[in-house]
Amino acid sequence: MLSLSFALFLFVLFFTPLAFATVETWSIGIMELSVSLSTLLLVIPLFRKDRPYFHAPGSLPLFLLAAWTLFQLLPLPPAVVRTLSPTTFEIYRPLLEVDSSIGWLPLTLHPKATILAFCRWSAFTLFYLLTVQHLSEAGRLKLTVVIVAVFSSLLAVEAILQILTSPEAIYWFRAAPKSALPIGPWIYSNQFAGFMEMVFPMVIALFLFFRPQVQYEKTFKDKMIALFSHPGANRYLLLGTGAILIAVAILLSLSRGGIITLCLAFLCIAILSTRITPNRQIRWGIVISVSVILMITWFGWQPIMDEFGSLWGVDGFNSSGRLPLFKDGMKIFGDFPLTGTGIGTFQDMYPAYRSMPGDTVYDHAHNDYLELLTEGGLIGFLLGGGFVLSVMARVIRTLRQRKEHYSILITSGALTGMLALLLHCFIDFQLPSGANGLYFFFVCGLAVAGANTRLHYQTRSTLLQHQP
């Protein structure tokens, strides 16, 4: 059962990015079904007491957030709806005047959208728990990290080749919408950059861990000979190449948020790695940076410069687009401060508050924090923030106590990936996207598992508390 559950777990990690980033109904359904089946196969041994359940930090806020989403769907007496959300009641008032027999109302303004969002977020929650449970065993932790690093590097190669040969089609055969900028399996380059910036620090962490130990008192020539003749040199060089390709792919995506976040993530993992390589982080940082610069020079810097140049217009900073969207979103939050409009309802509510001209459809707020505020209200926002803070606090506290180099580096990489996407969420929508949302919860679980899993042990494989 455990092996089948783990196999499905790995399948989901492959499937969600490859299935056009899992943003369509069919791919979301397969993801949810696979995660549910993997969870069921894991739960059976837990009930049989064949293995313990490891307590994952942040589980309580996650389950409360799911419960809050269900509460938004729950029919309530009109008086209760009026007390919790007066604006929601006013929207329902014409319906009540037409049919006085209606005695129950939900807080969400679009129950179907909230149900679909509940299923998607529940799958993310279960995948976080699956990650913590499966990767609390050292062998599976190391295997999964290598698989994700190699897979992400190959995705970067595919994305670069697609840009060079067929920039307007996904996988060279599927045309993307006219307003989209496809890259790799993603329709939108911002989501591609968000995905890659999550896995980039993990590849860097492996690159540093597998660094061959070379005698540095020799000449430069001797160093190179010793490096390339070392038994693990091929693995080290492949990981370094993978990190370079991922960085190049992010730059070629022309995502301004992705490029800025990539630089911050690079700086963050360099700082965190000083605990393991106190005198070497400058060397590897320079080598990778120079390699990325040379590759981008070959492709050409002009598109990147033009993309950043578009931030400024003749009147100064160009505030069109996201700033009006943010202001409109804050108006929605102002009308539904406590309960929100219902998880998954932003696309339905935004037209009533829209101030920007044009016929562009905005299905997300391009700011995940604002979207959670508008859809879940303060209650949903605090529960979501509670999960992230609980995970980060536990991981950082445990990381400071660890001495195993692998655990320190992998946890630092996962923590950096979390922070990278959380920063990107301020200017783009990332978490509602199937592949990006699932991988964020995977990286959260990886940070927990990496910080607590013990590679060498006699009695317990993890520092996490467990229930026999």
C-alpha positions, 0 to 999 in steps of 0.5 A: 500500500505504501509503495503504491501511494508513493508511486501515485505521489510521484506521478502527481509531481510529474503529471501536474506540470506536464498536463499544461500546468493543470489549469483545465477541468480534466487535468484538475480532476485527474490531479484530485483523483490521484491525490485522493487515491494516494491518500487512501492508500496511505491511510489504510496502513495507518489504520492498521497500525503498520506505520505511525502518523507524523504530525505536520505543522500547520495542519490545524489552520489548513483543516480550519480553512477547509472547514471555513470554505464548507461553512461558506457553502452552508445554508444559513438563516437570512438573519445570520447572513445579515449579521455576518455579511450585510453586503451579502444579504443586500445582494440576496435581498431581491431574491428574498422579495421575489420568493419569501419562502426562501429561508436559507442562504449561503455566504458564498455568492457562487456555490459551484465555484466555491465547491470546485475551489474547495476540491482543489484546495483540499487536494493541495492540503492532502498533498502537503500531508502526503509529502510530510508522511512519505518524505519522513523516510530518508530514502524516499526523501533523497529519491524525490529531491533528485527526481524533482531536480532532474525533472525541473531541469528537463522542463527548462530545456524543453521551455528553451527549445520551445522558445527557439523553435515554436514560441507560439505553441505549447509542445509545438502543436497546441496553439495558445490564446492570443493574449497568452505568452506560452513557455514550456507547458504553461500558457502564461510565462509568469506561472512558469517563472513562479514554478521554476523559482520554487525548484531552483533553490532545491537544485542549487542545494543539491549542487552544493551537497554533491560538490567534490572535495578537492585539495585547494592548495594545488594550482588551478590546473591541478584543481580542474584535473582533480575535479573532473576526475572525481567519481561524483564530478558528472553528477555535480556538473549536471546539477550545476548545468540544470541550475543554469538552465532553469535560471536562463529559462526564467529570464527568457520567460520575460516575467519581471516578477520571476526575474526579480524573485530569482535574484532574491532566491539566489541571494537567499540560498547563498546566505543560507548555505554559508553554514555549510560552505562558509568560504565557497558561496562566492565562488559557486555564485560567481560561476553560475552567474557568469554562465547565466549571463553568457547564455542570455548574452547569446540569446540577446538582452534586448527583450528583457530590457524592453520588458522592464522598460515598459514599467515606465511611460511618458508620465513616469511609473506605469500604474496601469493594470495591477494597481487599478486591479488592486484598488478594485479588489480592496473595494470588494474586501471593504464590502465583505471584510469578515466572510468574503464573497466565497472561495473561488468567486473573484471572477464572478464578483470583479465585474461589479467593481471593475474600474478599468475600461476594456473587455479583458476578463480577470479571473484572478486578482494578480495578487494571491493575498488580495484574492484570499482577502476578497474571497475568504475575508479576514477569517480565511486570510488569517487561517491561510497565513497561520498555515504558512507562519506555522510551517516556517516557524517550525522549520526554522526552529528545527533547522537551527538545531540540525547538523547533517549537511544534507538536511540543512541544504535541502531544507534551506532550498525548500524554505527559499523556494517557499519564500520566492513564491510567496514574494511573487504572489504579491504581483501575480496569481500563482497558488490558484494554478494547479501545478504551482499551487500543488508544488507550493504545498509540496515545497512546504512539506519538503521543508518540514521533512527535510528539517526533521528527517534523519539520514542516520538513526537507530530508533526514529527516522524523523524528529516529528512527533508521531502517533503510533 
